[in-house]
Amino acid sequence: MTRIFSRVSNFTIATAFVVILCGTIGSGAAAQNSQIAQQVQPSIDVFSPADGTKTTETGPQVQPTDIATQAATLQDLVAQQQPVSAVTPEIKCLAGAIYFEARNEVPEGQLAVGRVIVARTRSGRFPKTYCGVVLQPSQFSFVRHHSIPSVDRDEPQWQQAVAIARIAAEGSWQSPVEGALYFHATRVAPSWHRHRLAQIDNQVFYQ
């Protein structure tokens, strides 16, 4: 009887040891799986446009929304541009052409002028820089002695010209006359004959 009891006790102890061991291994595996799940969870950087801060979150990665797709009109996109007091020389030349040639035109007309400058730099028939195109002799009547007249940087029309110049350079809004290389005011009657694309406000654009 004592031997039977001893065998039963030993069997019970062995069984309990196996159960504890399996439980420990299972807990370790679960913890390891949890760590792996945390490691493979993608992390993305989230930028706050309001204050420029950056935080890291976990979750499915999404593509940032282009600011141009959030603008209902070109004027909305212009309003979203940050006003600046200083610009690069190239943007200054592009903005200068927009300002002096189209500052009293509708935004679409101003953008069209800017895109003409951009198109010329890519055409292979004009200089490859905005300043080269704008300052090219006998092209723009506002150019004096191979330079652009000075402008009050705080003037709202100049700020808008800079904003549209940036949009034109980035190509973030399509011009109604995309691909145009020439334009003139409606009050002018040039002698050359080119393929007319459209008239925007008081200017006519050609290919």
SEDO-547526 format. One record per residue: residue number from 1; residue in one letter; y negated, z negated, x of N, C-alpha, C in turn. Coordinates in nm, 4 decimals, padded with zeros to 6 digits, m for minus. Layout:
    n  res        ny        nz        nx       cay       caz       cax        cy        cz        cx
  NUM    A         Y         Z         X         Y         Z         X         Y         Z         X
...
REM end
This chain:
    n  res        ny        nz        nx       cay       caz       cax        cy        cz        cx
    1    M   00.1200   00.0000   00.0830   00.0000   00.0000   00.0000  m00.1244   00.0000   00.0861
    2    T  m00.1190  m00.0818   00.1968  m00.2332  m00.0877   00.2878  m00.2544   00.0453   00.3557
    3    R  m00.1436   00.1118   00.3935  m00.1543   00.2417   00.4598  m00.2156   00.3460   00.3657
    4    I  m00.1711   00.3432   00.2383  m00.2252   00.4399   00.1420  m00.3740   00.4185   00.1232
    5    F  m00.4147   00.2903   00.1117  m00.5567   00.2594   00.0941  m00.6384   00.3043   00.2150
    6    S  m00.5786   00.2856   00.3341  m00.6490   00.3264   00.4570  m00.6682   00.4759   00.4613
    7    R  m00.5636   00.5500   00.4208  m00.5735   00.6962   00.4216  m00.6791   00.7441   00.3207
    8    V  m00.6780   00.6793   00.2022  m00.7761   00.7183   00.1002  m00.9176   00.6918   00.1481
    9    S  m00.9382   00.5786   00.2145  m01.0709   00.5446   00.2642  m01.1161   00.6428   00.3693
   10    N  m01.0248   00.6753   00.4617  m01.0612   00.7715   00.5670  m01.0966   00.9075   00.5068
   11    F  m01.0184   00.9483   00.4028  m01.0455   01.0765   00.3382  m01.1812   01.0756   00.2683
   12    T  m01.2131   00.9623   00.2038  m01.3414   00.9501   00.1350  m01.4581   00.9569   00.2325
   13    I  m01.4429   00.8861   00.3459  m01.5488   00.8870   00.4478  m01.5679   01.0270   00.5040
   14    A  m01.4560   01.0959   00.5314  m01.4647   01.2324   00.5866  m01.5314   01.3268   00.4892
   15    T  m01.4964   01.3111   00.3603  m01.5563   01.3976   00.2573  m01.7062   01.3748   00.2459
   16    A  m01.7448   01.2476   00.2488  m01.8874   01.2148   00.2415  m01.9624   01.2708   00.3604
   17    F  m01.9021   01.2662   00.4811  m01.9659   01.3195   00.6026  m01.9891   01.4691   00.5917
   18    V  m01.8872   01.5397   00.5372  m01.9000   01.6854   00.5202  m02.0114   01.7189   00.4224
   19    V  m02.0173   01.6417   00.3113  m02.1225   01.6671   00.2116  m02.2601   01.6465   00.2717
   20    I  m02.2793   01.5384   00.3470  m02.4088   01.5108   00.4109  m02.4450   01.6190   00.5100
   21    L  m02.3424   01.6607   00.5913  m02.3672   01.7650   00.6916  m02.4095   01.8952   00.6260
   22    C  m02.3419   01.9351   00.5188  m02.3761   02.0600   00.4495  m02.5153   02.0516   00.3884
   23    G  m02.5473   01.9349   00.3337  m02.6801   01.9172   00.2761  m02.7878   01.9296   00.3787
   24    T  m02.7617   01.8749   00.4980  m02.8595   01.8839   00.6067  m02.8789   02.0268   00.6513
   25    I  m02.7667   02.1000   00.6665  m02.7747   02.2408   00.7080  m02.8486   02.3220   00.6023
   26    G  m02.8177   02.2944   00.4731  m02.8841   02.3669   00.3653  m03.0322   02.3423   00.3638
   27    S  m03.0737   02.2166   00.3875  m03.2157   02.1849   00.3906  m03.2833   02.2562   00.5051
   28    G  m03.2178   02.2613   00.6204  m03.2755   02.3313   00.7353  m03.2901   02.4780   00.7089
   29    A  m03.1921   02.5410   00.6460  m03.1989   02.6834   00.6140  m03.3112   02.7109   00.5160
   30    A  m03.3232   02.6200   00.4154  m03.4313   02.6394   00.3178  m03.5663   02.6287   00.3833
   31    A  m03.5798   02.5296   00.4731  m03.7063   02.5142   00.5438  m03.7346   02.6342   00.6310
   32    Q  m03.6294   02.6887   00.6967  m03.6482   02.8058   00.7822  m03.6883   02.9264   00.6992
   33    N  m03.6227   02.9446   00.5835  m03.6582   03.0562   00.4959  m03.8011   03.0437   00.4477
   34    S  m03.8453   02.9186   00.4206  m03.9831   02.8970   00.3783  m04.0802   02.9352   00.4878
   35    Q  m04.0442   02.9000   00.6146  m04.1303   02.9361   00.7273  m04.1365   03.0865   00.7441
   36    I  m04.0233   03.1555   00.7291  m04.0210   03.3011   00.7420  m04.1069   03.3648   00.6337
   37    A  m04.0933   03.3112   00.5101  m04.1737   03.3657   00.4001  m04.3216   03.3517   00.4285
   38    Q  m04.3598   03.2378   00.4911  m04.5003   03.2181   00.5235  m04.5442   03.3121   00.6351
   39    Q  m04.4531   03.3433   00.7271  m04.4876   03.4300   00.8393  m04.5064   03.5741   00.7954
   40    V  m04.4235   03.6223   00.7008  m04.4314   03.7625   00.6612  m04.5387   03.7847   00.5558
   41    Q  m04.5913   03.6779   00.4952  m04.6990   03.6936   00.3965  m04.8217   03.7511   00.4658
   42    P  m04.8680   03.8702   00.4277  m04.9799   03.9334   00.4983  m05.1078   03.8545   00.4820
   43    S  m05.1884   03.8522   00.5877  m05.3191   03.7880   00.5808  m05.4267   03.8936   00.5923
   44    I  m05.5330   03.8805   00.5176  m05.6417   03.9784   00.5184  m05.7732   03.9062   00.5379
   45    D  m05.8659   03.9727   00.6021  m06.0000   03.9189   00.6221  m06.0871   03.9590   00.5045
   46    V  m06.1509   03.8629   00.4460  m06.2383   03.8875   00.3310  m06.3817   03.8628   00.3737
   47    F  m06.4646   03.9648   00.3625  m06.6034   03.9545   00.4041  m06.6927   03.9341   00.2827
   48    S  m06.7873   03.8456   00.2957  m06.8855   03.8230   00.1898  m07.0126   03.8984   00.2238
   49    P  m07.0467   04.0039   00.1484  m07.1685   04.0803   00.1797  m07.2954   03.9998   00.1616
   50    A  m07.2869   03.8881   00.0895  m07.4079   03.8108   00.0621  m07.4549   03.7350   00.1850
   51    D  m07.3608   03.6669   00.2538  m07.4025   03.5857   00.3680  m07.3362   03.6269   00.4987
   52    G  m07.2511   03.7291   00.4944  m07.1897   03.7786   00.6169  m07.0763   03.6924   00.6685
   53    T  m07.0322   03.5896   00.5930  m06.9245   03.5040   00.6386  m06.7904   03.5729   00.6198
   54    K  m06.6887   03.5235   00.6927  m06.5567   03.5830   00.6838  m06.4539   03.4734   00.6634
   55    T  m06.3648   03.4890   00.5664  m06.2566   03.3953   00.5444  m06.1262   03.4715   00.5475
   56    T  m06.0164   03.4012   00.5687  m05.8854   03.4642   00.5721  m05.8046   03.4172   00.4538
   57    E  m05.7499   03.5094   00.3785  m05.6682   03.4779   00.2637  m05.5343   03.5465   00.2780
   58    T  m05.4346   03.4961   00.2072  m05.3045   03.5611   00.2053  m05.2861   03.6295   00.0727
   59    G  m05.2174   03.7427   00.0769  m05.1955   03.8160  m00.0472  m05.1842   03.9631  m00.0180
   60    P  m05.1611   04.0451  m00.1180  m05.1483   04.1888  m00.0975  m05.2782   04.2487  m00.0480
   61    Q  m05.2682   04.3388   00.0476  m05.3878   04.3991   00.1065  m05.4432   04.5056   00.0140
   62    V  m05.5731   04.5065  m00.0020  m05.6406   04.6061  m00.0858  m05.7445   04.6773  m00.0029
   63    Q  m05.7756   04.7996  m00.0405  m05.8755   04.8786   00.0294  m06.0136   04.8396  m00.0175
   64    P  m06.1119   04.8276   00.0739  m06.2483   04.7945   00.0321  m06.3076   04.9066  m00.0516
   65    T  m06.3910   04.8699  m00.1451  m06.4545   04.9678  m00.2325  m06.5761   05.0277  m00.1644
   66    D  m06.5852   05.1590  m00.1631  m06.6998   05.2271  m00.1041  m06.8233   05.1961  m00.1871
   67    I  m06.9309   05.1590  m00.1208  m07.0540   05.1220  m00.1915  m07.1057   05.2374  m00.2763
   68    A  m07.0805   05.3624  m00.2326  m07.1302   05.4774  m00.3078  m07.0626   05.4877  m00.4438
   69    T  m06.9353   05.4430  m00.4543  m06.8653   05.4522  m00.5814  m06.9168   05.3489  m00.6807
   70    Q  m06.9902   05.2488  m00.6319  m07.0459   05.1474  m00.7201  m07.1824   05.1880  m00.7758
   71    A  m07.2411   05.2930  m00.7234  m07.3735   05.3365  m00.7663  m07.3602   05.4415  m00.8760
   72    A  m07.4290   05.4189  m00.9875  m07.4226   05.5137  m01.0983  m07.5076   05.6368  m01.0709
   73    T  m07.6177   05.6181  m00.9980  m07.7076   05.7286  m00.9668  m07.7473   05.7219  m00.8194
   74    L  m07.8050   05.8307  m00.7714  m07.8544   05.8329  m00.6348  m07.9621   05.7277  m00.6154
   75    Q  m08.0464   05.7082  m00.7164  m08.1520   05.6076  m00.7071  m08.0921   05.4682  m00.6914
   76    D  m07.9798   05.4419  m00.7577  m07.9118   05.3134  m00.7423  m07.8642   05.2950  m00.5988
   77    L  m07.8080   05.4009  m00.5418  m07.7593   05.3940  m00.4041  m07.8744   05.3723  m00.3070
   78    V  m07.9872   05.4356  m00.3330  m08.1055   05.4162  m00.2493  m08.1503   05.2708  m00.2559
   79    A  m08.1489   05.2138  m00.3752  m08.1926   05.0751  m00.3930  m08.1008   04.9769  m00.3214
   80    Q  m07.9755   05.0145  m00.2990  m07.8805   04.9268  m00.2324  m07.8976   04.9254  m00.0807
   81    Q  m07.9719   05.0211  m00.0281  m07.9949   05.0259   00.1159  m08.0890   04.9127   00.1574
   82    Q  m08.0605   04.8536   00.2725  m08.1431   04.7448   00.3218  m08.2703   04.8000   00.3871
   83    P  m08.3894   04.7520   00.3488  m08.5131   04.7993   00.4134  m08.5169   04.7568   00.5597
   84    V  m08.5668   04.8441   00.6450  m08.5728   04.8147   00.7880  m08.7105   04.8511   00.8415
   85    S  m08.7470   04.7858   00.9513  m08.8760   04.8156   01.0139  m08.8601   04.9105   01.1320
   86    A  m08.7397   04.9205   01.1860  m08.7156   05.0076   01.3015  m08.5904   05.0909   01.2752
   87    V  m08.5940   05.2166   01.3138  m08.4799   05.3071   01.2958  m08.4535   05.3793   01.4268
   88    T  m08.3366   05.4375   01.4388  m08.3037   05.5146   01.5579  m08.3889   05.6409   01.5624
   89    P  m08.4100   05.6987   01.6794  m08.4918   05.8213   01.6878  m08.4393   05.9345   01.6008
   90    E  m08.3074   05.9486   01.5915  m08.2520   06.0581   01.5125  m08.2774   06.0375   01.3629
   91    I  m08.2551   05.9167   01.3148  m08.2819   05.8886   01.1736  m08.4313   05.8982   01.1451
   92    K  m08.5133   05.8616   01.2427  m08.6582   05.8740   01.2244  m08.6977   06.0204   01.2070
   93    C  m08.6376   06.1096   01.2848  m08.6674   06.2522   01.2702  m08.6210   06.3030   01.1345
   94    L  m08.5019   06.2613   01.0938  m08.4499   06.3039   00.9639  m08.5343   06.2498   00.8505
   95    A  m08.5710   06.1221   00.8593  m08.6574   06.0623   00.7572  m08.7955   06.1273   00.7573
   96    G  m08.8444   06.1663   00.8756  m08.9744   06.2324   00.8841  m08.9769   06.3625   00.8062
   97    A  m08.8691   06.4410   00.8191  m08.8619   06.5668   00.7442  m08.8585   06.5400   00.5947
   98    I  m08.7819   06.4394   00.5549  m08.7733   06.4045   00.4126  m08.9088   06.3566   00.3608
   99    Y  m08.9747   06.2735   00.4388  m09.1029   06.2163   00.3972  m09.2110   06.3232   00.3839
  100    F  m09.2288   06.4024   00.4875  m09.3393   06.4989   00.4869  m09.3112   06.6219   00.4014
  101    E  m09.1852   06.6548   00.3828  m09.1527   06.7736   00.3048  m09.1238   06.7422   00.1580
  102    A  m09.0839   06.6160   00.1271  m09.0358   06.5935  m00.0087  m09.0639   06.4543  m00.0626
  103    R  m09.1596   06.3815  m00.0065  m09.1796   06.2437  m00.0518  m09.2216   06.2329  m00.1975
  104    N  m09.2789   06.3386  m00.2531  m09.3205   06.3367  m00.3936  m09.2171   06.4014  m00.4860
  105    E  m09.1033   06.4402  m00.4296  m08.9981   06.5026  m00.5088  m08.9037   06.3962  m00.5651
  106    V  m08.8168   06.4358  m00.6565  m08.7162   06.3455  m00.7107  m08.6162   06.3127  m00.5993
  107    P  m08.5430   06.2001  m00.6103  m08.4481   06.1626  m00.5037  m08.3479   06.2730  m00.4694
  108    E  m08.3008   06.3473  m00.5701  m08.2061   06.4556  m00.5425  m08.2690   06.5627  m00.4544
  109    G  m08.3984   06.5897  m00.4769  m08.4681   06.6870  m00.3931  m08.4871   06.6361  m00.2515
  110    Q  m08.5164   06.5091  m00.2374  m08.5304   06.4498  m00.1044  m08.3974   06.4528  m00.0287
  111    L  m08.2888   06.4188  m00.1001  m08.1567   06.4234  m00.0365  m08.1223   06.5655   00.0055
  112    A  m08.1557   06.6621  m00.0785  m08.1259   06.8017  m00.0474  m08.1956   06.8445   00.0813
  113    V  m08.3202   06.8007   00.0999  m08.3913   06.8322   00.2246  m08.3197   06.7686   00.3436
  114    G  m08.2806   06.6432   00.3274  m08.2086   06.5767   00.4358  m08.0788   06.6457   00.4692
  115    R  m08.0072   06.6905   00.3683  m07.8798   06.7571   00.3929  m07.8980   06.8953   00.4544
  116    V  m08.0127   06.9583   00.4312  m08.0428   07.0842   00.4999  m08.0485   07.0596   00.6505
  117    I  m08.1145   06.9512   00.6922  m08.1237   06.9179   00.8346  m07.9842   06.8920   00.8913
  118    V  m07.9049   06.8150   00.8170  m07.7688   06.7848   00.8617  m07.6868   06.9130   00.8731
  119    A  m07.6963   07.0005   00.7737  m07.6200   07.1261   00.7746  m07.6599   07.2145   00.8914
  120    R  m07.7873   07.2140   00.9254  m07.8316   07.2962   01.0380  m07.7700   07.2488   01.1699
  121    T  m07.7579   07.1186   01.1868  m07.7004   07.0679   01.3126  m07.5540   07.1074   01.3274
  122    R  m07.4887   07.1396   01.2169  m07.3460   07.1731   01.2206  m07.3182   07.3222   01.2100
  123    S  m07.4246   07.4002   01.1935  m07.4076   07.5430   01.1670  m07.3807   07.6254   01.2915
  124    G  m07.4223   07.5767   01.4071  m07.4098   07.6557   01.5296  m07.5242   07.7521   01.5501
  125    R  m07.6153   07.7596   01.4542  m07.7311   07.8501   01.4637  m07.8607   07.7757   01.4913
  126    F  m07.8542   07.6432   01.4903  m07.9713   07.5599   01.5135  m07.9355   07.4520   01.6165
  127    P  m08.0343   07.3781   01.6649  m08.0037   07.2670   01.7566  m07.9032   07.1700   01.6944
  128    K  m07.8362   07.0956   01.7792  m07.7274   07.0091   01.7332  m07.7708   06.8668   01.7002
  129    T  m07.8986   06.8383   01.7093  m07.9483   06.7049   01.6759  m08.0536   06.7159   01.5668
  130    Y  m08.0748   06.6062   01.4943  m08.1753   06.6067   01.3892  m08.3137   06.6311   01.4468
  131    C  m08.3440   06.5642   01.5573  m08.4761   06.5834   01.6188  m08.4924   06.7256   01.6686
  132    G  m08.3839   06.7826   01.7230  m08.3897   06.9207   01.7701  m08.4205   07.0170   01.6575
  133    V  m08.3585   06.9939   01.5416  m08.3820   07.0804   01.4252  m08.5235   07.0628   01.3718
  134    V  m08.5670   06.9381   01.3563  m08.6982   06.9111   01.2975  m08.8116   06.9577   01.3881
  135    L  m08.7947   06.9396   01.5180  m08.9013   06.9742   01.6129  m08.8917   07.1177   01.6640
  136    Q  m08.7961   07.1924   01.6157  m08.7837   07.3317   01.6580  m08.9104   07.4086   01.6195
  137    P  m08.9670   07.4846   01.7109  m09.0934   07.5543   01.6841  m09.0861   07.6456   01.5614
  138    S  m09.1943   07.6467   01.4856  m09.2138   07.7359   01.3707  m09.1165   07.7097   01.2552
  139    Q  m09.0656   07.5877   01.2438  m08.9730   07.5559   01.1358  m09.0361   07.4672   01.0291
  140    F  m09.1097   07.3641   01.0705  m09.1696   07.2708   00.9745  m09.3185   07.2574   01.0035
  141    S  m09.3982   07.2810   00.8995  m09.5435   07.2858   00.9181  m09.6040   07.1485   00.9472
  142    F  m09.5346   07.0405   00.9126  m09.5925   06.9078   00.9362  m09.5850   06.8670   01.0835
  143    V  m09.5039   06.9339   01.1626  m09.4895   06.9012   01.3052  m09.6152   06.9461   01.3781
  144    R  m09.6724   06.8545   01.4560  m09.7944   06.8844   01.5311  m09.7706   06.8550   01.6794
  145    H  m09.7908   06.9579   01.7621  m09.7752   06.9423   01.9076  m09.6374   06.8851   01.9422
  146    H  m09.5380   06.9391   01.8775  m09.3983   06.9030   01.9022  m09.3721   06.7546   01.8774
  147    S  m09.4377   06.6988   01.7780  m09.4149   06.5584   01.7437  m09.4363   06.5376   01.5937
  148    I  m09.3778   06.4300   01.5420  m09.3899   06.3961   01.4014  m09.5065   06.2988   01.3841
  149    P  m09.5959   06.3231   01.2902  m09.7090   06.2308   01.2695  m09.6609   06.0883   01.2417
  150    S  m09.7421   05.9924   01.2797  m09.7065   05.8516   01.2585  m09.7155   05.8171   01.1099
  151    V  m09.6348   05.7177   01.0700  m09.6275   05.6762   00.9300  m09.6293   05.5241   00.9244
  152    D  m09.6896   05.4710   00.8201  m09.6863   05.3272   00.7966  m09.5434   05.2878   00.7594
  153    R  m09.4787   05.2090   00.8444  m09.3379   05.1748   00.8227  m09.3150   05.0909   00.6982
  154    D  m09.4187   05.0246   00.6499  m09.4046   04.9401   00.5305  m09.4306   05.0150   00.4011
  155    E  m09.4697   05.1403   00.4118  m09.4983   05.2188   00.2921  m09.3690   05.2425   00.2138
  156    P  m09.3692   05.2174   00.0844  m09.2475   05.2343   00.0038  m09.1865   05.3739   00.0142
  157    Q  m09.2720   05.4774   00.0193  m09.2186   05.6130   00.0284  m09.1478   05.6365   00.1611
  158    W  m09.1960   05.5719   00.2688  m09.1287   05.5838   00.3980  m08.9956   05.5090   00.3953
  159    Q  m08.9952   05.3912   00.3366  m08.8712   05.3152   00.3256  m08.7670   05.3935   00.2474
  160    Q  m08.8107   05.4605   00.1420  m08.7164   05.5419   00.0649  m08.6694   05.6615   00.1458
  161    A  m08.7577   05.7224   00.2226  m08.7186   05.8357   00.3064  m08.6135   05.7936   00.4087
  162    V  m08.6293   05.6738   00.4650  m08.5311   05.6226   00.5612  m08.3972   05.5989   00.4924
  163    A  m08.4023   05.5398   00.3724  m08.2786   05.5139   00.2979  m08.2054   05.6439   00.2664
  164    I  m08.2784   05.7445   00.2232  m08.2160   05.8727   00.1903  m08.1682   05.9428   00.3169
  165    A  m08.2400   05.9254   00.4269  m08.1958   05.9833   00.5535  m08.0601   05.9266   00.5933
  166    R  m08.0426   05.7979   00.5758  m07.9136   05.7360   00.6075  m07.8030   05.7901   00.5169
  167    I  m07.8335   05.8034   00.3886  m07.7349   05.8568   00.2948  m07.6994   06.0001   00.3313
  168    A  m07.8012   06.0785   00.3668  m07.7777   06.2178   00.4050  m07.6938   06.2270   00.5316
  169    A  m07.7225   06.1413   00.6295  m07.6482   06.1433   00.7555  m07.5036   06.1007   00.7358
  170    E  m07.4813   06.0036   00.6478  m07.3463   05.9538   00.6225  m07.2685   06.0444   00.5280
  171    G  m07.3394   06.1258   00.4507  m07.2735   06.2101   00.3515  m07.2152   06.1284   00.2377
  172    S  m07.2753   06.0130   00.2075  m07.2216   05.9241   00.1057  m07.2599   05.9643  m00.0364
  173    W  m07.3440   06.0661  m00.0508  m07.3778   06.1188  m00.1836  m07.3945   06.2695  m00.1704
  174    Q  m07.3255   06.3437  m00.2531  m07.3280   06.4894  m00.2407  m07.4584   06.5483  m00.2915
  175    S  m07.5118   06.6394  m00.2127  m07.6342   06.7088  m00.2529  m07.6024   06.8115  m00.3607
  176    P  m07.6928   06.8328  m00.4567  m07.6711   06.9371  m00.5585  m07.6655   07.0770  m00.4978
  177    V  m07.7200   07.0925  m00.3773  m07.7196   07.2231  m00.3104  m07.6530   07.2096  m00.1735
  178    E  m07.5365   07.1473  m00.1718  m07.4650   07.1253  m00.0464  m07.4400   07.2579   00.0258
  179    G  m07.4692   07.2607   00.1552  m07.4507   07.3817   00.2351  m07.5776   07.4623   00.2530
  180    A  m07.6857   07.4232   00.1858  m07.8120   07.4957   00.2011  m07.8659   07.4788   00.3429
  181    L  m07.9226   07.5872   00.3970  m07.9805   07.5842   00.5316  m08.1312   07.6084   00.5301
  182    Y  m08.1842   07.6498   00.4144  m08.3260   07.6825   00.4066  m08.3821   07.6326   00.2723
  183    F  m08.5112   07.6078   00.2704  m08.5783   07.5702   00.1456  m08.7270   07.5980   00.1604
  184    H  m08.7955   07.6057   00.0494  m08.9413   07.6185   00.0510  m08.9950   07.5671  m00.0820
  185    A  m09.1227   07.5338  m00.0834  m09.1879   07.4886  m00.2061  m09.2057   07.6066  m00.3006
  186    T  m09.2081   07.5783  m00.4294  m09.2207   07.6858  m00.5276  m09.3542   07.7590  m00.5168
  187    R  m09.4542   07.6944  m00.4594  m09.5854   07.7585  m00.4457  m09.5876   07.8628  m00.3346
  188    V  m09.4800   07.8637  m00.2547  m09.4705   07.9567  m00.1418  m09.3809   08.0741  m00.1809
  189    A  m09.4184   08.1947  m00.1324  m09.3371   08.3141  m00.1583  m09.2999   08.3773  m00.0246
  190    P  m09.1908   08.3334   00.0382  m09.1532   08.3870   00.1693  m09.1095   08.5331   00.1598
  191    S  m09.1215   08.6025   00.2701  m09.0865   08.7450   00.2721  m08.9378   08.7674   00.2955
  192    W  m08.8659   08.6632   00.3449  m08.7239   08.6826   00.3730  m08.6412   08.6753   00.2455
  193    H  m08.5243   08.7367   00.2531  m08.4344   08.7418   00.1385  m08.3030   08.6726   00.1761
  194    R  m08.2735   08.5627   00.1102  m08.1510   08.4880   00.1346  m08.0856   08.4537   00.0015
  195    H  m07.9619   08.4080   00.0096  m07.8881   08.3733  m00.1117  m07.9435   08.2439  m00.1704
  196    R  m08.0018   08.2561  m00.2881  m08.0615   08.1402  m00.3541  m07.9527   08.0551  m00.4192
  197    L  m07.9605   07.9234  m00.3966  m07.8648   07.8310  m00.4553  m07.9185   07.7678  m00.5829
  198    A  m08.0358   07.7047  m00.5736  m08.0912   07.6390  m00.6913  m08.2318   07.5900  m00.6614
  199    Q  m08.3037   07.5568  m00.7670  m08.4338   07.4921  m00.7547  m08.4200   07.3473  m00.7981
  200    I  m08.4702   07.2558  m00.7170  m08.4712   07.1140  m00.7499  m08.6160   07.0686  m00.7514
  201    D  m08.6621   07.0314  m00.8676  m08.8004   06.9900  m00.8848  m08.8934   07.1017  m00.8375
  202    N  m08.9684   07.0806  m00.7315  m09.0657   07.1810  m00.6862  m09.0218   07.2542  m00.5591
  203    Q  m08.8915   07.2554  m00.5312  m08.8428   07.3232  m00.4117  m08.7231   07.4103  m00.4442
  204    V  m08.7116   07.5192  m00.3707  m08.6022   07.6149  m00.3884  m08.5178   07.6144  m00.2623
  205    F  m08.3841   07.6134  m00.2805  m08.2924   07.6020  m00.1662  m08.2055   07.7272  m00.1558
  206    Y  m08.1793   07.7631  m00.0301  m08.1055   07.8854  m00.0001  m07.9948   07.8565   00.1023
  207    Q  m07.8962   07.9469   00.0987  m07.7868   07.9359   00.1935  m07.8138   08.0197   00.3172
REM end
